[in-house]
Amino acid sequence: MREVLWERLKRTDIERAARAGAVAIIPVASLEQHADHLPVNTDSNIVSTVARRAAQAVEFPVLVLPTVWTGYSPHHMRHPGSVTLTYHTFVEVLTQVAKSVHRHGFRKILLLNGHGGNTAVVAGMRTKLAEEDGVASVVGCDYWDAPGVPDAMRRLCPVDRGFVGHAGEFETSVQMHLQPDLVDAGKAAWAPGAFGDPSAGSADKGTALVEAAVAGVVRLLQSFHSGELEDRFVWRKESPVV
Ligand SMILES: [Zn+2]
């Protein structure tokens, strides 16, 4: 299988990928409490897996950076195990990682987010990087918002009504599929710090949800690589006002 993980490549491989117009994915996650039944690496595990599988599924070159393992989680700090950055530090980390990737010649950079607390920050990074840092190559997206994923979630997570939640039906199902040895199924019930119903989770739902998320990110990568995605930002193509 084609190697897609940035950290495992040589500098010459990375240079070649940049020259070939590869898309670079920077997965962005968190390290935080996920109630009493899921591990604190839940968000990192899901977004890393989805990014890697999507990168391997397309026919054009895509590289996946190591996942940004901590994010913006001040609202989880009342529970043990959470590690957060402050707001401005998080923005700065994303800025510096994206600028580094851009410096090496990558002109299509996807910030693929896997944590709800990061959503607003990641969504704002395109404008911030383009206008303040001269890096006009970045789009940000939650993996659960990729094409087709919201529909799959509404179908597969009826108890939580299709919401991603937190340690609820969606994440419990996905973790029962991806990391069953780390799930304490006997404690899969609502507890403070959960949003949604953990008891509605199942490994079968998790399998289908991961497939839907990978398919959605594949569609996102295809439209980014073809230029269709950026064509929607037509104002970027306007000539500057003199
Ligand atoms: Zn989570």
Boltz pocket constraint, residues with backbone or C-beta under 6 A from the ligand:
constraints:
  - pocket:
      binder: B
      contacts: [[A, 34], [A, 42], [A, 43], [A, 114], [A, 115], [A, 165], [A, 166], [A, 167], [A, 171]]
      max_distance: 6.0
